[in-house]
């Protein structure tokens, strides 16, 4: 990163700042996903634009979506993004017709109401193959700053807020007085059918109830040795007809 870019970012508090606590996680997720088209929603001072360039280079097409006009003008000058769209998140998603690889919401979604967050998620699911979210937990205290009403926190986000989506990863990291959460949502992951989810849930809660009695592990061992649909029972396989024993190393299933 050049020093001019760093100096500009350090002076850009008025354009919105973002915690760095989960940056190493986001960088790892980007390397694993290897996207070619990314949208940075609520780009603010461009911190995630810098992180994307540091991690993936200039070959990736990166779009910034930002609702504050002054911030849009500033972002255009930074030459971080291939495109900067001056729109609110919901407005951009409602008019977008292109598919992209990754959506990044870095310290952004807590500025929307709960209903708006879920609306945004529904709009993202068909057009992105993965969604990366970073947000503070249990923080609804921030007011507007530098005259920007978009900076107000409107949702008290809890650690299970996004559990209804197909979360591939969830990380909760403490940094001083702050508790930050990173969530990676896989939009193309195949959901197990309803019967598998029901049986898996029953199995899960049964084991939790039996564990204090010391008989959960014997039951699991019995299922592994005698029940041919063990992985299907746990919701780990969509093929109930196959035995775990058909696969090499299945006796070491964890």
C-alpha positions as CSV (number, residue, x, y, z in Angstrom):
1,X,0.0,0.0,0.0
2,X,1.5,3.4,-0.8
3,X,2.0,6.0,2.0
4,X,-0.4,8.5,0.3
5,X,-3.2,6.0,0.5
6,X,-2.5,5.3,4.2
7,X,-2.3,9.0,5.1
8,X,-5.6,9.7,3.3
9,X,-7.3,6.9,5.1
10,X,-6.0,8.1,8.5
11,X,-7.5,11.5,7.8
12,X,-10.8,10.2,6.7
13,X,-12.8,9.8,9.9
14,X,-15.5,12.1,8.6
15,X,-16.2,9.5,5.8
16,X,-16.8,6.7,8.2
17,X,-14.3,4.4,10.0
18,X,-14.3,0.7,10.4
19,X,-12.8,-1.6,13.1
20,X,-9.8,-3.6,11.9
21,X,-10.4,-6.5,14.4
22,X,-11.7,-9.0,11.8
23,X,-9.5,-7.9,8.9
24,X,-7.3,-11.0,9.0
25,X,-10.4,-13.2,8.8
26,X,-11.8,-11.3,5.8
27,X,-8.5,-11.5,4.0
28,X,-8.4,-15.3,4.6
29,X,-12.0,-15.6,3.3
30,X,-11.2,-13.6,0.2
31,X,-8.1,-15.8,-0.5
32,X,-10.3,-18.9,-0.1
33,X,-13.1,-17.6,-2.3
34,X,-10.9,-16.1,-5.0
35,X,-13.6,-13.8,-6.3
36,X,-13.3,-11.8,-9.5
37,X,-16.2,-9.4,-8.9
38,X,-16.8,-7.8,-5.5
39,X,-19.2,-5.2,-4.2
40,X,-18.2,-3.2,-1.1
41,X,-21.4,-1.9,0.4
42,X,-21.2,1.2,2.6
43,X,-17.6,1.6,1.5
44,X,-17.0,4.7,3.7
45,X,-13.4,5.6,3.8
46,X,-12.5,2.7,1.6
47,X,-10.9,0.4,4.2
48,X,-12.2,-2.8,2.6
49,X,-11.2,-1.5,-0.8
50,X,-7.6,-1.3,0.5
51,X,-7.9,-4.8,2.1
52,X,-9.1,-6.3,-1.2
53,X,-6.3,-4.7,-3.2
54,X,-3.7,-5.9,-0.7
55,X,-5.1,-9.4,-0.7
56,X,-6.2,-10.0,-4.3
57,X,-4.5,-7.2,-6.3
58,X,-5.8,-5.1,-9.2
59,X,-7.1,-7.9,-11.3
60,X,-10.4,-8.1,-9.3
61,X,-13.3,-5.8,-10.3
62,X,-14.4,-4.0,-7.2
63,X,-17.5,-1.7,-6.9
64,X,-18.1,0.6,-4.0
65,X,-21.7,1.5,-3.0
66,X,-21.9,4.5,-0.8
67,X,-24.9,6.6,0.2
68,X,-23.2,9.8,1.5
69,X,-22.5,12.3,-1.4
70,X,-19.4,13.8,0.2
71,X,-17.9,10.3,0.8
72,X,-18.7,9.3,-2.8
73,X,-16.6,12.3,-4.1
74,X,-13.8,11.4,-1.8
75,X,-13.8,7.7,-2.8
76,X,-13.6,8.6,-6.5
77,X,-10.4,10.5,-5.8
78,X,-8.7,7.6,-4.0
79,X,-8.6,5.3,-7.1
80,X,-9.3,2.3,-5.0
81,X,-12.4,1.1,-6.8
82,X,-13.1,0.3,-10.4
83,X,-16.5,1.9,-9.9
84,X,-18.1,4.0,-7.2
85,X,-21.9,4.2,-7.1
86,X,-23.6,6.9,-5.1
87,X,-26.6,5.0,-3.9
88,X,-28.2,3.6,-0.8
89,X,-27.7,-0.1,-0.4
90,X,-31.4,-1.0,-1.0
91,X,-31.6,1.3,-4.0
92,X,-28.5,-0.3,-5.6
93,X,-29.7,-3.8,-5.0
94,X,-33.1,-3.1,-6.4
95,X,-31.7,-1.8,-9.7
96,X,-28.8,-4.2,-10.1
97,X,-29.2,-6.9,-12.7
98,X,-25.6,-8.4,-12.7
99,X,-24.2,-11.3,-10.8
100,X,-21.2,-10.9,-8.6
101,X,-19.0,-13.2,-6.5
102,X,-18.8,-11.5,-3.1
103,X,-20.7,-8.9,-1.2
104,X,-18.9,-7.2,1.7
105,X,-20.8,-5.5,4.5
106,X,-18.1,-4.2,6.8
107,X,-19.5,-2.3,9.8
108,X,-22.5,-1.4,7.7
109,X,-25.6,-3.5,8.4
110,X,-26.0,-2.3,12.0
111,X,-26.9,1.1,10.5
112,X,-30.1,-0.4,9.1
113,X,-33.2,-1.5,10.9
114,X,-33.7,-5.3,11.4
115,X,-36.3,-5.4,8.7
116,X,-34.1,-3.5,6.3
117,X,-31.2,-5.9,7.0
118,X,-33.3,-9.0,6.1
119,X,-34.6,-7.2,3.0
120,X,-31.0,-6.5,1.9
121,X,-30.1,-10.2,2.6
122,X,-33.0,-11.4,0.5
123,X,-31.9,-9.1,-2.4
124,X,-28.3,-10.3,-2.1
125,X,-28.9,-14.1,-2.1
126,X,-29.8,-14.5,-5.8
127,X,-26.9,-12.3,-7.2
128,X,-23.9,-13.1,-5.0
129,X,-22.3,-16.5,-4.3
130,X,-21.0,-15.4,-0.9
131,X,-21.7,-12.6,1.6
132,X,-19.1,-11.4,4.1
133,X,-20.5,-9.5,7.1
134,X,-18.5,-7.7,9.8
135,X,-20.5,-5.9,12.6
136,X,-20.3,-5.0,16.2
137,X,-22.3,-7.1,18.6
138,X,-24.7,-5.5,21.2
139,X,-24.0,-1.9,20.0
140,X,-26.9,0.4,19.3
141,X,-25.4,3.5,20.9
142,X,-23.7,5.3,18.0
143,X,-25.4,8.5,16.8
144,X,-24.8,10.4,13.6
145,X,-21.4,11.9,13.1
146,X,-20.1,14.7,10.9
147,X,-23.7,15.5,10.1
148,X,-24.2,12.1,8.4
149,X,-27.4,10.4,9.6
150,X,-26.4,7.2,7.9
151,X,-23.9,6.7,10.8
152,X,-26.6,6.0,13.4
153,X,-26.7,2.4,14.7
154,X,-30.3,1.2,14.3
155,X,-30.0,-2.5,15.1
156,X,-28.8,-4.3,18.3
157,X,-27.1,-7.2,16.5
158,X,-26.7,-10.5,18.5
159,X,-24.6,-13.5,17.7
160,X,-27.5,-15.5,16.3
161,X,-28.9,-12.7,14.1
162,X,-27.8,-14.3,10.8
163,X,-28.3,-17.9,11.8
164,X,-31.3,-18.4,9.6
165,X,-29.0,-18.1,6.6
166,X,-26.5,-20.7,5.3
167,X,-23.6,-19.5,7.4
168,X,-20.4,-21.3,6.5
169,X,-18.3,-19.5,9.1
170,X,-18.9,-17.4,12.2
171,X,-16.2,-15.7,14.2
172,X,-16.6,-13.6,17.3
173,X,-13.5,-11.6,18.3
174,X,-13.1,-9.3,21.3
175,X,-11.0,-6.1,20.9
176,X,-10.9,-4.1,24.1
177,X,-14.4,-3.1,25.0
178,X,-15.7,-4.1,21.5
179,X,-17.1,-7.5,20.5
180,X,-17.0,-8.0,16.7
181,X,-18.6,-10.7,14.6
182,X,-17.6,-11.9,11.2
183,X,-20.1,-14.1,9.3
184,X,-19.5,-15.8,5.9
185,X,-22.7,-16.8,4.2
186,X,-22.7,-19.3,1.3
187,X,-25.6,-18.5,-1.0
188,X,-25.1,-21.6,-3.2
189,X,-24.8,-24.2,-0.5
190,X,-27.5,-26.9,-1.0
191,X,-29.9,-27.0,1.9
192,X,-30.8,-30.4,3.3
193,X,-34.4,-31.3,2.7
194,X,-37.0,-30.7,5.4
195,X,-37.1,-34.3,6.7
196,X,-33.3,-34.4,7.1
197,X,-33.4,-31.1,9.0
198,X,-36.1,-32.4,11.3
199,X,-34.4,-35.7,12.0
200,X,-31.0,-34.1,12.5
201,X,-32.5,-31.6,15.0
202,X,-34.2,-34.3,17.0
203,X,-30.9,-36.3,17.1
204,X,-29.0,-33.2,18.2
205,X,-31.3,-32.4,21.1
206,X,-31.6,-36.0,22.1
207,X,-27.8,-36.2,22.5
208,X,-27.8,-33.0,24.5
209,X,-30.4,-34.5,26.9
210,X,-28.6,-37.8,27.2
211,X,-25.1,-36.4,27.6
212,X,-25.4,-35.6,31.3
213,X,-26.5,-39.2,31.9
214,X,-23.3,-40.5,30.3
215,X,-25.0,-42.5,27.6
216,X,-24.8,-40.1,24.7
217,X,-21.5,-41.5,23.4
218,X,-22.5,-45.2,23.6
219,X,-25.7,-44.4,21.5
220,X,-23.6,-42.5,18.9
221,X,-21.1,-45.4,18.8
222,X,-24.1,-47.8,18.2
223,X,-25.4,-45.6,15.4
224,X,-22.0,-45.5,13.7
225,X,-21.6,-49.2,13.9
226,X,-25.1,-50.4,13.0
227,X,-27.2,-47.6,11.5
228,X,-26.4,-47.3,7.8
229,X,-27.8,-43.8,7.5
230,X,-25.7,-42.2,10.2
231,X,-24.5,-39.2,8.2
232,X,-27.9,-38.7,6.8
233,X,-29.3,-38.7,10.4
234,X,-26.9,-35.8,11.2
235,X,-27.8,-33.9,8.1
236,X,-24.3,-34.4,6.7
237,X,-25.3,-36.4,3.6
238,X,-28.1,-36.2,1.0
239,X,-27.7,-39.9,0.2
240,X,-29.5,-42.0,2.9
241,X,-28.8,-45.2,1.1
242,X,-25.1,-45.1,1.5
243,X,-23.4,-46.6,4.5
244,X,-20.6,-44.6,6.3
245,X,-18.6,-47.8,6.0
246,X,-18.6,-47.5,2.2
247,X,-16.1,-44.8,2.4
248,X,-12.4,-45.2,3.5
249,X,-11.6,-43.6,6.8
250,X,-15.3,-43.4,7.8
251,X,-14.6,-45.1,11.1
252,X,-12.7,-41.9,12.1
253,X,-15.7,-39.7,11.5
254,X,-15.7,-36.8,14.0
